[in-house]
């Protein structure tokens, strides 16, 4: 009887996949940045000259020279935005100074197109009036545009596409049956590689029925959403753009007005993940879409005897991700299934202690550094054929 296999990708996989990105504003080709190296890998002038709100926030909030992760910045913006409502700090001075210089999205966070001053003689000015969330709102919109600009402008590898090599190796195994992929990445490099032989898990699917999950093409479960899923304000909706995948159908952010905007349907890689951790959002379409991904991932993991992790570093703050692996191990133990067998590949980082803490000391773990070395390695051959 064949063993079941799932492959889990993090940002390190995209970095070493063979794909390259070409951002028009900076020229040249670079590897897709990881969460850890997101800001370090981009030239400072790119943010300074094109994402003014984000630049103002980073330079004023973080000390100079700080090594910032994407998670660090997005967490800080989200936390401070929430605390405007909670009243611990209002960001009023920073917003005032920002509005004197910039208005990145003039139709967003607007109260009205005209400001009235009834207590000073009823005078009227034509300057737009914004809510107190304008500056930090623009910071997050800037960040979403930056993420889109960075990851959507890619060049496919002419050879050595490591996603393709690993997929081919898994499919050729006489021992393992590939159930699908779970990825924490926003980018669509995996879809580019597999198109059209893949499928997404929608809100209408029964994500807890393994037979339905495995029916048809190989599932790609995107735990943080995807650049080619479009979130609309009116009507409130999330639209899957594929399969079949088309690079030009990635969802470019557009912010016209409070009730007229669209953006990629993604959630931030933060501790909070309030989009899927807030009871009041139960009926929100983005929340439903993302929660469906997490349900599907748990179901696939429970059915998997083997897991290949590529480029995922198990950040200690990502309790949501650790939770699904804890649950899968727990359910397998309850059902009398053997412990996981794990092949772990994530650069030079040794995460064996973390893996043993999550999956148990009885777990068989093979470590192989670098995605580009994994695909032609003897470790991979032995893992998928034993």
Protein Blocks (a to p, Z undefined) as FASTA:
>chain_A
ZZdddddddfklmmmnopacddfklgpadddddfklmmmmpcfklmmmmmmmlmmmmmmm
pcghiacdfklmmmmmmmmmmmmmnopagolmmmmmmmmmpcfblmgoifbfcdcdfkno
opacfbdcddfklmmmmmmmmmmmmmmmmmmmccddfbhplklmmmmmmmmpckbccfbd
cdfbfblklmmmmpccbcdddfkbcfkbmklmmgojaddddfkbpfkbccdfbdcddddf
bdcddfklpccdddfbfklccddddddfbfklmmlmcfklmmpmklmmmmmmmmmmmmmm
mmpmbdcdehiahiaklmmlmmmmmmmmmmmmmnopacddddddehjbdcklmmmmmnop
kbccdddehjklmmmcfklmmmmmZZ
